[in-house]
Amino acid sequence: MFAVHFYENKTKVLNQALRSIPTVDEAIKIKGRKGKVISVMEIDENTYHVYIEFEKIVDKNKASTKDLGKNKRR
């Protein structure tokens, strides 16, 4: 078992005890967010730091620039 610590930039996202270590460029899903492994660093024989990059979250509820000038009729 390995202690795997997941980081996004300098923020610790999650740490888990895993039987296998994620590889570079592997697609991964943590806390419902899709991401990709950027690098894996071995700290000691049982501890690894895995740096990930999450996909950008797109907010679908924002009004587009066209809709800003329109007003709702009541």
Long-range contacts (C-beta under 8 A, 24 or more apart in sequence): 1-46, 2-46, 2-47, 2-48, 3-46, 3-47, 3-48, 4-48, 4-50, 5-47, 5-48, 5-49, 5-50, 6-30, 6-50, 6-52, 7-49, 7-50, 7-51, 7-52, 8-35, 8-51, 8-52, 8-53, 8-54, 13-52, 21-48, 21-50, 22-50, 28-52, 33-57
